[in-house]
Amino acid sequence: MANYKVSLDDRYDLSQDHVFLTGTQAIVRLTLMQKERDRRAGLNTAGYVTG
C-alpha cells in the first residue's frame, strides 16, 4: 500500500487525487470539478445544489 501525503488543504485543490472529505465538502468539490470540466469543454455553466 502506497503512502500519500495528504493535508486538509487538499480538499478543494482539484489537482489532488487523494483527499479526505466530509459529505458537505464532497458536494462542494464535485461542483468545482464539474465546473472545471465544463470550462475545459468551452462551456460557461453554473452550479446549483439544493437539498
HELIX and SHEET records of a PDB file:
HELIX    1   1 LEU A    8  TYR A   12  5                                   5    
HELIX    2   2 GLY A   23  ARG A   40  1                                  18    
END                                                                             
